[in-house]
Amino acid sequence: MKKPLPPLNARNFPSAQEDAHAAAASRYSGQGSSYQLAFADADFLLRDELRPIRLQLELLKPELVQQAQGIEHTIVIFGSARIPSPEVAALQLAEAQAQGDDQAVARAQTHVSMSRYYAQAQRFAELLTQRSKRLSTPIAVCTGGGPGIMEAGNRGAFEAGGKSIGLNIVLPHEQEPNPYITPELCFQFHYFALRKMHFLMRSVALVCFPGGFGTLDELFEALTLMQTGKCRRRPVLLFGREFWTRLIDFDWLVETGMISASDVNLFRFVEDADEAWRVLATDYGLELEHNGHGHYADDI
């Protein structure tokens, strides 16, 4: 009897996954064996010479996952991993006071003061998530995936019932993803450069809270790309004018000719989550209030 033809939509060749599962064990098999399929051989993929392939994979994996999850637009929240929540800061202060350690009390008081930024990051992420839910393409919160301000951003989106992204990276001091990231959108990177690309590829705005070297690195890389025309202009909001102007003398940079006077228009200062939302809503023509009729301007 004639064997029936496969369906029209059948594959012409076995998939890589099928061949990987079907690969027969052999006396030539085993860890480090040249007999292993190249794409299933971790030792081979981790060779120095395979760095170009790993770079491609680290670009491609988060891209395909975000496509599958319907993520088209993000707002990135940067900021220190060291800023605690108000609840944690209050406990730290109480413990320091109970110990009677003046230096510990002073540090804890600083943490209490800075914890207001955690609360504002959480509030902003919640506002963004709530008010973009009914847009044709909702905006997702994206963070570096760790603690502090990053946790606050993912937490605000989580508590508003929305998706959020965490772009974690392997560090010598292990970074544990915070518990509020949407599990399907929790990524881990080896290459800082690829992680930075994913921060910017879908972002329509950057919201930057006080932070240290990592925060400054991410902020100034984005500003440089916009300044030089290498990427689209988008709103960059710096939370806390007092912090940023004490940290960086932007006027001196202009006065000494290190930047143009117009370069200070690449960013704006905001003080709280509601102000940040109003700025973004005005820039992009979004509804200021969540009334079910929000829309995007044509250029988002």
C-alpha positions as CSV (number, residue, x, y, z in Angstrom):
1,M,0.0,0.0,0.0
2,K,1.3,3.4,-0.9
3,K,2.4,5.4,2.1
4,P,0.4,8.6,2.6
5,L,2.1,11.9,2.1
6,P,2.7,14.1,5.2
7,P,0.5,17.2,5.6
8,L,1.2,20.2,3.5
9,N,2.5,22.1,6.5
10,A,4.8,19.4,7.7
11,R,8.5,20.2,8.2
12,N,10.8,19.3,5.4
13,F,13.6,18.5,7.9
14,P,13.7,17.4,11.5
15,S,14.0,20.3,14.0
16,A,17.2,20.8,15.9
17,Q,15.3,19.9,19.1
18,E,14.1,16.6,17.6
19,D,17.7,15.7,16.5
20,A,19.1,16.7,19.8
21,H,16.6,14.3,21.5
22,A,17.1,11.6,19.0
23,A,21.0,11.7,19.0
24,A,22.0,8.2,19.9
25,A,24.4,7.5,22.7
26,S,27.7,6.2,21.5
27,R,31.1,5.2,22.8
28,Y,32.1,8.6,21.4
29,S,29.6,10.5,23.5
30,G,30.2,12.2,26.8
31,Q,31.2,15.5,28.2
32,G,33.7,17.3,26.0
33,S,33.2,14.8,23.1
34,S,33.5,16.1,19.6
35,Y,30.7,13.7,18.7
36,Q,28.2,15.9,20.4
37,L,25.9,18.1,18.3
38,A,27.6,21.5,18.2
39,F,24.5,23.4,19.4
40,A,24.1,21.0,22.3
41,D,27.7,21.1,23.4
42,A,28.0,23.6,26.3
43,D,31.8,23.3,26.5
44,F,32.0,24.2,22.8
45,L,29.6,27.2,23.1
46,L,31.6,28.6,26.0
47,R,34.9,28.7,24.2
48,D,36.5,32.2,23.8
49,E,36.2,31.8,20.0
50,L,32.5,31.5,20.2
51,R,32.0,34.9,21.8
52,P,30.4,36.3,18.6
53,I,27.8,33.6,18.7
54,R,27.1,34.2,22.4
55,L,26.7,37.9,21.7
56,Q,24.1,37.1,19.1
57,L,22.3,34.7,21.4
58,E,22.1,37.2,24.2
59,L,20.6,39.8,21.8
60,L,18.2,37.3,20.3
61,K,16.8,35.4,23.3
62,P,15.3,38.4,25.1
63,E,14.1,39.8,21.8
64,L,12.1,36.7,20.8
65,V,10.7,36.3,24.3
66,Q,9.5,39.9,24.5
67,Q,7.9,39.5,21.1
68,A,6.1,36.4,22.2
69,Q,4.9,38.2,25.4
70,G,3.6,41.2,23.4
71,I,6.1,43.7,24.8
72,E,6.4,46.6,22.3
73,H,7.1,49.7,24.5
74,T,8.8,50.0,27.8
75,I,9.8,52.7,30.3
76,V,13.1,51.9,32.0
77,I,13.5,52.7,35.7
78,F,17.2,53.1,36.7
79,G,18.4,53.7,40.3
80,S,20.5,52.4,43.2
81,A,20.2,48.8,44.4
82,R,21.1,50.2,47.8
83,I,18.0,52.3,48.5
84,P,15.7,50.3,50.8
85,S,12.0,50.4,51.1
86,P,10.6,52.8,53.7
87,E,9.6,49.7,55.8
88,V,13.1,48.2,55.7
89,A,14.7,51.6,56.4
90,A,12.5,52.2,59.4
91,L,13.4,48.8,60.9
92,Q,17.1,49.5,60.3
93,L,16.8,52.8,62.1
94,A,15.0,51.2,65.1
95,E,17.7,48.5,65.3
96,A,20.5,51.1,65.2
97,Q,18.8,53.2,67.9
98,A,18.3,50.1,70.1
99,Q,22.1,49.3,69.8
100,G,23.0,52.9,70.7
101,D,25.6,53.1,67.8
102,D,25.7,56.7,66.7
103,Q,27.4,55.9,63.4
104,A,24.8,53.2,62.6
105,V,22.0,55.6,63.5
106,A,23.4,58.3,61.1
107,R,23.6,55.7,58.3
108,A,20.1,54.5,59.0
109,Q,18.7,58.0,59.1
110,T,20.2,58.5,55.6
111,H,18.6,55.3,54.4
112,V,15.2,56.6,55.8
113,S,15.6,59.8,53.9
114,M,16.6,58.1,50.6
115,S,13.8,55.5,51.0
116,R,11.4,58.1,49.7
117,Y,12.8,57.4,46.3
118,Y,11.8,53.8,46.6
119,A,8.3,54.9,47.4
120,Q,8.2,57.2,44.4
121,A,9.6,54.6,42.0
122,Q,7.0,52.1,43.2
123,R,4.2,54.8,42.9
124,F,5.4,55.8,39.4
125,A,5.5,52.1,38.1
126,E,2.0,51.6,39.5
127,L,0.7,54.7,37.8
128,L,2.3,53.8,34.5
129,T,1.0,50.3,34.6
130,Q,-2.6,51.3,35.6
131,R,-2.9,54.1,33.1
132,S,-1.5,52.3,30.1
133,K,-3.5,49.1,30.5
134,R,-6.1,50.1,28.0
135,L,-3.8,51.5,25.4
136,S,-3.5,49.6,22.2
137,T,0.0,48.6,23.2
138,P,0.5,49.0,27.0
139,I,3.8,50.3,28.3
140,A,5.7,47.8,30.4
141,V,8.1,48.7,33.3
142,C,11.7,47.5,32.7
143,T,14.4,47.5,35.4
144,G,17.8,45.9,36.0
145,G,16.0,43.2,38.0
146,G,17.8,43.6,41.3
147,P,16.9,45.2,44.7
148,G,16.4,48.8,45.7
149,I,14.9,51.1,43.1
150,M,14.8,48.2,40.6
151,E,12.7,46.2,43.0
152,A,10.4,49.2,43.6
153,G,9.7,49.5,39.9
154,N,8.9,45.9,39.4
155,R,6.9,45.9,42.6
156,G,4.7,48.8,41.5
157,A,3.9,47.1,38.2
158,F,3.2,43.8,40.0
159,E,0.8,45.4,42.5
160,A,-1.0,47.1,39.6
161,G,-1.5,43.7,37.9
162,G,0.8,44.4,35.0
163,K,3.8,42.8,33.4
164,S,7.3,44.0,34.1
165,I,10.8,43.1,32.9
166,G,14.0,42.4,34.8
167,L,17.3,42.5,32.9
168,N,19.6,40.9,35.5
169,I,23.3,40.4,35.0
170,V,25.9,37.9,36.4
171,L,28.1,39.8,38.9
172,P,31.0,38.7,41.2
173,H,28.7,39.5,44.1
174,E,25.7,37.5,43.0
175,Q,22.6,39.5,42.1
176,E,19.3,37.7,42.9
177,P,16.3,38.8,40.9
178,N,13.7,40.6,43.0
179,P,10.4,38.7,43.5
180,Y,8.2,41.1,41.6
181,I,9.4,40.5,38.0
182,T,7.1,38.7,35.6
183,P,8.7,35.3,35.6
184,E,8.5,34.9,31.8
185,L,10.3,38.3,31.5
186,C,13.1,37.7,34.0
187,F,16.3,37.6,32.0
188,Q,20.0,37.1,32.9
189,F,22.9,38.6,30.9
190,H,26.6,37.9,30.8
191,Y,27.4,40.9,28.5
192,F,26.8,44.4,29.9
193,A,26.7,45.8,26.3
194,L,23.8,43.5,25.3
195,R,21.9,44.3,28.5
196,K,22.3,48.0,27.7
197,M,20.9,47.5,24.2
198,H,17.8,45.8,25.6
199,F,17.3,48.7,28.0
200,L,17.0,51.0,25.0
201,M,15.6,48.9,22.2
202,R,11.9,49.2,23.3
203,S,12.1,52.2,25.7
204,V,10.0,55.3,25.1
205,A,11.4,57.0,28.2
206,L,14.0,56.7,30.9
207,V,13.3,57.5,34.5
208,C,16.4,57.8,36.6
209,F,16.5,57.8,40.4
210,P,19.6,58.5,42.6
211,G,22.2,55.9,42.2
212,G,25.9,55.2,42.0
213,F,28.4,54.1,39.2
214,G,26.0,51.7,37.5
215,T,23.1,54.3,37.4
216,L,25.5,57.0,36.1
217,D,26.9,54.6,33.5
218,E,23.4,53.8,32.1
219,L,22.2,57.4,32.3
220,F,25.2,58.9,30.5
221,E,25.4,56.2,27.9
222,A,21.7,57.0,26.9
223,L,22.3,60.7,27.0
224,T,25.4,60.3,24.8
225,L,23.5,58.2,22.2
226,M,20.7,60.9,22.1
227,Q,23.2,63.8,22.0
228,T,25.1,62.2,19.1
229,G,21.9,61.2,17.2
230,K,22.7,57.5,17.4
231,C,19.3,56.8,18.9
232,R,15.9,58.4,19.1
233,R,15.2,61.2,21.5
234,R,13.0,60.2,24.3
235,P,12.1,61.8,27.7
236,V,14.8,61.4,30.4
237,L,13.5,62.2,33.8
238,L,15.8,62.7,36.8
239,F,14.1,62.3,40.1
240,G,15.4,64.7,42.8
241,R,16.8,68.0,41.5
242,E,18.8,68.5,44.7
243,F,20.5,65.1,44.4
244,W,21.5,65.5,40.8
245,T,22.6,69.1,40.8
246,R,24.8,68.5,43.9
247,L,26.2,65.4,42.2
248,I,26.8,66.9,38.7
249,D,27.5,70.6,38.0
250,F,25.7,70.7,34.6
251,D,26.1,74.5,34.5
252,W,29.9,74.1,34.8
253,L,29.9,71.6,31.9
254,V,28.2,74.2,29.7
255,E,30.4,77.1,31.0
256,T,33.6,75.2,30.2
257,G,32.3,74.1,26.7
258,M,32.2,70.4,27.6
259,I,28.6,70.2,26.5
260,S,26.4,72.6,24.5
261,A,23.8,74.8,26.3
262,S,21.1,72.8,24.4
263,D,22.3,69.5,25.8
264,V,20.8,70.2,29.2
265,N,17.4,69.9,27.4
266,L,18.0,66.2,27.0
267,F,16.7,65.7,30.5
268,R,14.3,67.2,33.0
269,F,14.1,67.1,36.8
270,V,11.0,65.8,38.5
271,E,10.2,65.4,42.2
272,D,7.4,62.9,42.4
273,A,5.6,60.1,40.5
274,D,2.6,62.2,39.6
275,E,4.7,65.0,38.1
276,A,6.7,62.4,36.2
277,W,3.5,60.9,34.8
278,R,2.2,64.3,33.8
279,V,5.4,65.1,31.9
280,L,5.3,61.8,30.0
281,A,1.5,62.0,29.3
282,T,2.0,65.6,27.9
283,D,5.0,64.6,25.8
284,Y,3.3,61.7,24.2
285,G,-0.3,62.9,24.0
286,L,-1.5,60.3,26.5
287,E,-4.6,60.8,28.6
288,L,-3.6,62.3,31.9
289,E,-6.2,60.3,33.8
290,H,-7.0,56.6,33.4
291,N,-10.5,57.0,31.9
292,G,-10.5,54.1,29.5
293,H,-9.9,56.2,26.4
294,G,-6.1,56.6,26.5
295,H,-4.2,56.6,23.2
296,Y,-0.8,57.0,21.8
297,A,0.5,59.9,19.8
298,D,1.6,58.9,16.3
299,D,5.3,59.2,17.1
300,I,5.5,56.8,20.0
